Amino acid sequence: MAIAVKDPPAVPAPSPDARFEGLVLDFLSYLELERGLSRNTLSAYRTDLLQYGEFLAGHDSDVLAARPADVAEFLAELATGNGRPACSAATIHRKAACLRSFYKHLRRDELIGDDPTAALSAPRRAKKLPQVLNYSEVQKLLAAPRGDEPTTLRDRALLEVMYASGLRASETIGLEVGDLDLREGFLRARGKGAKERLVPLGGKAIAAVSVYLRSGRPKLVGERHEAKLFVNFRGGQLSRQGLYKIVQRNARAAGLAGQMSPHTLRHSFATHLLAGGCDLRAVQEMLGHADVSTTQMYTHLSGERLKEVYFQAHPRANAS
């Protein structure tokens, strides 16, 4: 009779000490109060830093006395896995950026003299071009919500607004009724870092929102007071998960399953504007990008469209 041999119990990773956790808490408070970062970003930073704290505790190192070699070894362990699933280059890049920001904060507070991340080089992230719909696919998606049920009117207005303005998912669910000026054709978006910007709203989106406000939203909200523009079937604020389900449901109805996320409409918005001749700086402002280099990734996609048009139109482009 074979005797089963049990694996030895896993040794738990050493926990960061109370001082380290206090420094992390102070840093996160700074990010929230001074820089207005979102809860999701703060949660990711906390996870990254506590992982770094576990590494330091396991190597008997102190956060305020850490050397560049300590930080490099931490990132190297993430890349190799060291008995765990290895992290992608994008994940390591994010964690490296978190550590840079953390140590910059500690130096600003004069808790350290030398920054161990000053000469840090993280793996370069491969540029991944976003998924973009062509205009025919966008038309199919926007035509997917059929009928006059309150939730259908909401879906139609939501999709039209996202494509018309290029909003992020968080900006879409954060929209309030008072953020829209349908007469002038603008909406106010609250972007990253609590920054606000005005974005034009086209005629199709204005028409869809007007119908939703008149015939859809009142039936969903009922007697309750709700400031948010887009609500769920109970009349409360639409969640990020609810937004994702709406986009996915209508994508399936349009035959676009597997090609869609809420961000796909934002990417399509930017690409179609640039392909139509819109100025790069104007697109940057509408998207709320702090750096124009972020917007420039869409010039490659619109360039592909220009190339397609060129070969269709130029009389000698396809000559053999």
Secondary structure as GFF3:
##gff-version 3
##sequence-region A 1 320
A	DSSP	alpha_helix	18	34	.	.	.	ID=ss1
A	DSSP	alpha_helix	39	58	.	.	.	ID=ss2
A	DSSP	three_ten_helix	63	65	.	.	.	ID=ss3
A	DSSP	alpha_helix	68	80	.	.	.	ID=ss4
A	DSSP	alpha_helix	89	108	.	.	.	ID=ss5
A	DSSP	alpha_helix	135	142	.	.	.	ID=ss6
A	DSSP	alpha_helix	150	165	.	.	.	ID=ss7
A	DSSP	alpha_helix	169	174	.	.	.	ID=ss8
A	DSSP	three_ten_helix	177	179	.	.	.	ID=ss9
A	DSSP	beta_strand	180	181	.	.	.	ID=ss10
A	DSSP	beta_strand	186	190	.	.	.	ID=ss11
A	DSSP	three_ten_helix	192	194	.	.	.	ID=ss12
A	DSSP	beta_strand	196	200	.	.	.	ID=ss13
A	DSSP	alpha_helix	203	211	.	.	.	ID=ss14
A	DSSP	pi_helix	212	216	.	.	.	ID=ss15
A	DSSP	alpha_helix	217	221	.	.	.	ID=ss16
A	DSSP	alpha_helix	240	253	.	.	.	ID=ss17
A	DSSP	alpha_helix	262	275	.	.	.	ID=ss18
A	DSSP	alpha_helix	280	287	.	.	.	ID=ss19
A	DSSP	alpha_helix	292	295	.	.	.	ID=ss20
A	DSSP	alpha_helix	297	313	.	.	.	ID=ss21
###
